[in-house]
Amino acid sequence: MILYNDDYTPMEFVVQVLEKIFGKSPSAATQIMLQIHRSGMGVAGVYVLEVAETKSAMVHRMAEERGYPLRSGVEKE
Protein backbone atom coordinates (compact mmCIF):
# COMPACT_ATOMS: atom_id res chain seq x y z
CA MET A 1 0.00 0.00 0.00
CA ILE A 2 1.73 3.15 -1.24
CA LEU A 3 0.95 6.80 -0.47
CA TYR A 4 2.15 9.40 -2.96
CA ASN A 5 3.40 12.90 -2.26
CA ASP A 6 1.70 15.98 -3.68
CA ASP A 7 2.19 19.71 -3.21
CA TYR A 8 -1.18 20.40 -1.57
CA THR A 9 -2.04 17.83 1.10
CA PRO A 10 -0.85 19.04 4.53
CA MET A 11 1.70 16.85 6.29
CA GLU A 12 -0.52 16.77 9.39
CA PHE A 13 -3.34 15.25 7.35
CA VAL A 14 -1.06 12.52 6.00
CA VAL A 15 -0.05 11.68 9.58
CA GLN A 16 -3.73 11.57 10.55
CA VAL A 17 -4.50 9.18 7.65
CA LEU A 18 -1.62 6.90 8.66
CA GLU A 19 -2.85 6.81 12.25
CA LYS A 20 -6.57 6.35 11.53
CA ILE A 21 -6.58 4.07 8.48
CA PHE A 22 -3.33 2.19 8.96
CA GLY A 23 -3.16 2.10 12.77
CA LYS A 24 0.30 3.65 12.95
CA SER A 25 1.59 5.26 16.13
CA PRO A 26 2.15 9.04 15.97
CA SER A 27 5.93 8.58 15.71
CA ALA A 28 5.68 5.85 13.03
CA ALA A 29 3.14 7.92 11.08
CA THR A 30 5.45 10.94 11.20
CA GLN A 31 8.41 8.87 9.95
CA ILE A 32 6.39 7.48 7.03
CA MET A 33 5.04 10.96 6.19
CA LEU A 34 8.59 12.32 6.07
CA GLN A 35 9.65 9.47 3.76
CA ILE A 36 6.69 10.27 1.47
CA HIS A 37 7.60 13.96 1.54
CA ARG A 38 11.29 13.37 0.76
CA SER A 39 11.11 10.58 -1.81
CA GLY A 40 7.72 11.12 -3.42
CA MET A 41 6.11 7.99 -2.01
CA GLY A 42 6.16 5.69 0.97
CA VAL A 43 4.84 2.34 2.15
CA ALA A 44 1.87 2.70 4.47
CA GLY A 45 1.59 -1.05 4.97
CA VAL A 46 1.60 -4.50 3.42
CA TYR A 47 -1.78 -6.24 3.11
CA VAL A 48 -3.59 -8.88 1.10
CA LEU A 49 -5.02 -7.38 -2.10
CA GLU A 50 -8.62 -6.96 -0.91
CA VAL A 51 -7.61 -5.22 2.32
CA ALA A 52 -5.16 -2.96 0.46
CA GLU A 53 -7.83 -1.96 -2.06
CA THR A 54 -10.29 -1.17 0.74
CA LYS A 55 -7.72 0.94 2.60
CA SER A 56 -6.83 2.75 -0.63
CA ALA A 57 -10.50 3.61 -1.17
CA MET A 58 -10.70 4.86 2.44
CA VAL A 59 -7.68 7.12 1.86
CA HIS A 60 -9.22 8.58 -1.30
CA ARG A 61 -12.59 9.14 0.39
CA MET A 62 -11.04 10.79 3.47
CA ALA A 63 -8.88 13.07 1.28
CA GLU A 64 -11.71 14.01 -1.08
CA GLU A 65 -13.99 14.90 1.85
CA ARG A 66 -11.41 17.51 2.85
CA GLY A 67 -10.57 18.65 -0.67
CA TYR A 68 -7.05 17.18 -0.74
CA PRO A 69 -5.53 15.40 -3.75
CA LEU A 70 -3.77 12.71 -1.66
CA ARG A 71 -3.48 9.48 -3.64
CA SER A 72 -2.61 5.95 -2.73
CA GLY A 73 -2.00 2.83 -4.72
CA VAL A 74 -1.66 -0.91 -4.47
CA GLU A 75 1.46 -2.60 -5.79
CA LYS A 76 2.50 -6.23 -5.71
CA GLU A 77 5.32 -6.93 -3.33
C-alpha positions as CSV (number, residue, x, y, z in Angstrom):
1,M,0.0,0.0,0.0
2,I,1.7,3.2,-1.2
3,L,0.9,6.8,-0.5
4,Y,2.2,9.4,-3.0
5,N,3.4,12.9,-2.3
6,D,1.7,16.0,-3.7
7,D,2.2,19.7,-3.2
8,Y,-1.2,20.4,-1.6
9,T,-2.0,17.8,1.1
10,P,-0.8,19.0,4.5
11,M,1.7,16.8,6.3
12,E,-0.5,16.8,9.4
13,F,-3.3,15.3,7.3
14,V,-1.1,12.5,6.0
15,V,0.0,11.7,9.6
16,Q,-3.7,11.6,10.5
17,V,-4.5,9.2,7.7
18,L,-1.6,6.9,8.7
19,E,-2.9,6.8,12.3
20,K,-6.6,6.4,11.5
21,I,-6.6,4.1,8.5
22,F,-3.3,2.2,9.0
23,G,-3.2,2.1,12.8
24,K,0.3,3.7,12.9
25,S,1.6,5.3,16.1
26,P,2.2,9.0,16.0
27,S,5.9,8.6,15.7
28,A,5.7,5.8,13.0
29,A,3.1,7.9,11.1
30,T,5.5,10.9,11.2
31,Q,8.4,8.9,9.9
32,I,6.4,7.5,7.0
33,M,5.0,11.0,6.2
34,L,8.6,12.3,6.1
35,Q,9.6,9.5,3.8
36,I,6.7,10.3,1.5
37,H,7.6,14.0,1.5
38,R,11.3,13.4,0.8
39,S,11.1,10.6,-1.8
40,G,7.7,11.1,-3.4
41,M,6.1,8.0,-2.0
42,G,6.2,5.7,1.0
43,V,4.8,2.3,2.1
44,A,1.9,2.7,4.5
45,G,1.6,-1.1,5.0
46,V,1.6,-4.5,3.4
47,Y,-1.8,-6.2,3.1
48,V,-3.6,-8.9,1.1
49,L,-5.0,-7.4,-2.1
50,E,-8.6,-7.0,-0.9
51,V,-7.6,-5.2,2.3
52,A,-5.2,-3.0,0.5
53,E,-7.8,-2.0,-2.1
54,T,-10.3,-1.2,0.7
55,K,-7.7,0.9,2.6
56,S,-6.8,2.8,-0.6
57,A,-10.5,3.6,-1.2
58,M,-10.7,4.9,2.4
59,V,-7.7,7.1,1.9
60,H,-9.2,8.6,-1.3
61,R,-12.6,9.1,0.4
62,M,-11.0,10.8,3.5
63,A,-8.9,13.1,1.3
64,E,-11.7,14.0,-1.1
65,E,-14.0,14.9,1.8
66,R,-11.4,17.5,2.9
67,G,-10.6,18.6,-0.7
68,Y,-7.0,17.2,-0.7
69,P,-5.5,15.4,-3.8
70,L,-3.8,12.7,-1.7
71,R,-3.5,9.5,-3.6
72,S,-2.6,6.0,-2.7
73,G,-2.0,2.8,-4.7
74,V,-1.7,-0.9,-4.5
75,E,1.5,-2.6,-5.8
76,K,2.5,-6.2,-5.7
77,E,5.3,-6.9,-3.3
